[in-house]
Amino acid sequence: MKTVTVRIVRDPESPAWWLAQFKLNGRSWCTQGAIVDEARYMAADLLKLAGASDDVVVNFAYDDRESLASLLAHPVTPSLLSEEEAAAQLAEEGDDDLDQELLAALRS
């Protein structure tokens, strides 16, 4: 079973929009949505189009502190990481600045 982490971030060029970014089979993918859920659902569709099999586990990581806190308090899907799982995964993945910001947000 393969795991893919989809990062949901604010679009730096259009801050009212959200980007969903992930890597699959050595390639980077990105899609955009007007709301967090739209970006998330579009990422799920794009994963299928990119060739993800049915046994791929998708984890969503959010880069907006307000949305992150809200979504962790009220998960909308079973695939949403718990706070502890997200912190553990981010600690494992390395020293990327985004990971460190997310880890700090989770611990605050």
C-alpha positions in Angstrom: 0.0 0.0 0.0 1.3 3.4 -1.0 0.7 6.7 0.9 0.5 10.1 -0.7 0.5 13.3 1.3 -1.5 16.1 -0.3 -0.6 19.6 1.0 -3.3 22.1 1.0 -1.9 25.6 0.9 -3.0 29.2 0.1 -2.3 30.1 -3.5 0.4 32.8 -3.3 -0.8 34.4 -6.5 -4.5 34.4 -5.5 -4.7 34.2 -1.7 -8.5 33.6 -1.8 -7.8 30.3 -3.5 -6.3 27.0 -2.3 -3.8 24.7 -4.0 -3.5 21.0 -3.5 0.0 19.7 -4.1 1.3 16.2 -4.1 4.0 13.9 -5.6 3.1 10.6 -7.3 5.4 8.3 -9.2 8.2 10.8 -9.2 6.1 13.7 -10.6 4.7 16.7 -8.9 1.0 17.6 -9.3 -1.0 20.6 -8.3 -4.7 21.6 -8.6 -6.6 24.6 -7.4 -10.0 25.2 -5.6 -12.0 28.1 -4.4 -12.5 26.4 -1.0 -10.5 23.8 0.9 -12.9 21.0 0.2 -12.9 21.8 -3.5 -9.1 21.6 -3.7 -9.2 18.4 -1.7 -11.8 16.8 -4.0 -10.0 18.0 -7.1 -6.7 16.5 -5.8 -8.5 13.1 -5.3 -9.7 13.3 -8.9 -6.3 14.3 -10.1 -4.7 11.3 -8.2 -7.0 9.0 -10.2 -6.1 10.7 -13.5 -2.4 10.5 -12.5 -2.7 6.7 -12.2 -3.1 6.2 -8.4 -4.4 2.7 -7.7 -7.4 2.0 -5.4 -5.0 0.9 -2.6 -3.3 4.4 -2.3 -3.9 6.0 1.1 -4.2 9.8 0.9 -3.3 12.0 3.8 -4.1 15.7 3.7 -1.8 18.3 5.4 -3.1 21.8 5.7 -0.8 24.9 5.7 -3.2 27.5 7.0 -3.2 27.6 10.8 -6.8 28.7 11.2 -8.1 26.0 8.8 -5.7 23.4 10.2 -7.0 24.0 13.8 -10.6 24.0 12.6 -10.3 20.8 10.5 -8.4 18.9 13.1 -11.1 19.8 15.6 -13.9 18.7 13.3 -12.5 16.1 10.8 -14.5 15.9 7.6 -13.1 12.7 6.3 -11.5 9.6 7.8 -8.4 10.2 5.7 -7.7 13.5 7.6 -4.7 13.0 9.9 -5.2 13.4 13.6 -3.0 16.0 15.3 -0.7 13.3 16.7 -0.4 11.5 13.3 0.3 14.8 11.5 3.0 15.8 14.0 4.6 12.4 13.8 4.6 12.4 10.0 6.0 15.9 9.8 8.8 15.1 12.3 9.7 12.0 10.2 9.7 13.7 6.8 12.7 16.0 7.5 13.7 19.6 7.7 11.6 21.3 5.0 10.5 24.8 6.2 6.8 24.1 5.4 7.0 20.9 7.5 8.6 22.8 10.4 5.8 25.5 10.2 3.1 22.9 10.2 4.8 21.0 13.1 5.0 24.3 15.1 1.3 25.0 14.4 0.3 21.6 15.6 2.3 22.0 18.8 0.9 25.4 19.6 
